[in-house]
């Protein structure tokens, strides 16, 4: 009796360990954002704990991904990078930062590849 074995070809990561180096994203108006290139598996899991709301998970991802920033409030004053500051972002800005972090971490690419398969 032979069993059919299905073999799935997977794209091997360049490295099996997270590249936690930091990259800087400069914006036209002197504002900038420093984000990590990757999270460790433990850090990624910590952003998706049972009982977390979508808001809590989004804030957790931003807190793990963003290392530092120089962002200005509506009056041109620098805003210190804190959890409170993250929660005070406009929805448009928060979504933009989530997309930047997801792209840097490769989350969007992985999800898009899964949809294609």
Helices and strands as residue ranges (DSSP letters): E 22-26, E 32-36, H 41-46, H 54-65, E 66-72, E 78-79, H 83-87, H 91-105, H 107-116
